[in-house]
Amino acid sequence: MKFNPVLFAKAISDETRQKIMNICCCDSLSVSEIVEKLDVSQPTVSHHLAILREADLVTVREDGKQTFYSLNQENIAICCGQLMIKFAPESITTEKLLNTLKA
């Protein structure tokens, strides 16, 4: 994945998308399950999932006619790490991250 800070920021900037990311964190949910948990319309959930997919922050699994979504935790970590490297390169925390990546 090529890191795009604008797409990442756009994806995480909305409260509804943050809620979707939270409920899909450790679970694989269908659109209807997400709609039910958030109590918002299906088109609203689909719109937000499209933005999260574009930023590669959710994984998609097809099962028959159902589509299941889960948080792409690896890409979340990569994006956060890239932000640290770009905007806080002299931070001790960033230095520790870079040392971990080199190991």
C-alpha positions in Angstrom: 0.0 0.0 0.0 1.3 3.4 -0.9 0.7 5.8 2.0 -1.6 8.7 1.1 -1.9 11.0 4.1 -4.8 13.0 2.6 -6.9 9.8 2.0 -6.0 8.6 5.5 -6.9 11.9 7.1 -10.2 12.1 5.1 -11.1 8.5 6.1 -10.6 9.0 9.8 -11.9 12.5 10.0 -15.6 11.6 10.1 -17.3 10.4 13.3 -19.4 7.8 11.5 -16.3 6.3 9.8 -14.6 6.2 13.2 -17.6 4.3 14.6 -17.5 1.9 11.7 -13.8 1.4 12.2 -14.4 0.7 15.9 -17.1 -1.9 15.4 -15.1 -3.6 12.6 -11.9 -3.6 14.6 -11.9 -7.2 15.8 -14.9 -8.5 13.8 -16.0 -9.1 10.3 -19.4 -7.5 9.7 -21.9 -7.3 6.9 -23.3 -4.0 5.8 -26.6 -4.9 7.4 -24.9 -5.7 10.7 -23.1 -2.3 10.6 -26.4 -0.5 9.8 -28.0 -2.3 12.7 -25.2 -1.4 15.2 -25.0 2.2 14.1 -28.7 2.8 13.5 -28.0 4.7 10.3 -29.3 4.1 6.7 -27.7 1.5 4.4 -26.7 4.1 1.8 -24.9 6.1 4.5 -23.0 3.1 5.7 -22.1 2.1 2.1 -20.9 5.7 1.4 -18.6 5.6 4.4 -17.3 2.1 3.7 -16.4 3.2 0.1 -14.2 6.0 1.6 -12.6 3.5 4.1 -12.0 1.1 1.2 -10.4 3.8 -0.9 -8.0 4.5 1.9 -7.4 0.7 2.3 -8.5 0.8 5.9 -11.0 -2.0 5.7 -10.7 -5.5 4.2 -13.5 -6.9 2.2 -14.6 -10.5 2.1 -17.3 -11.7 -0.3 -19.5 -14.6 0.8 -22.3 -15.3 -1.7 -24.4 -12.2 -1.9 -23.0 -10.8 1.4 -20.0 -8.6 1.7 -18.2 -8.5 5.1 -15.9 -5.8 6.3 -13.2 -5.7 8.9 -10.6 -3.2 10.0 -7.3 -3.5 8.2 -5.3 -3.1 11.4 -1.9 -3.5 9.6 -2.6 -0.6 7.3 -3.8 1.5 10.2 -0.5 0.9 12.0 1.5 1.6 8.8 -0.4 4.9 8.2 0.1 6.0 11.8 3.7 5.2 11.7 4.2 7.1 8.4 2.5 10.1 9.9 5.0 9.9 12.8 7.9 9.7 10.4 6.7 12.6 8.3 5.5 15.0 11.0 7.6 14.1 14.1 10.9 12.8 12.7 12.9 14.0 15.7 10.5 12.5 18.3 11.9 9.8 20.6 8.8 7.8 19.9 9.4 8.0 16.1 13.1 7.0 16.7 11.9 3.9 18.7 9.5 3.1 15.8 12.2 3.3 13.2 14.6 1.1 15.3 11.8 -1.5 15.7 11.3 -1.5 11.9 15.0 -1.9 11.2 15.2 -4.9 13.6 
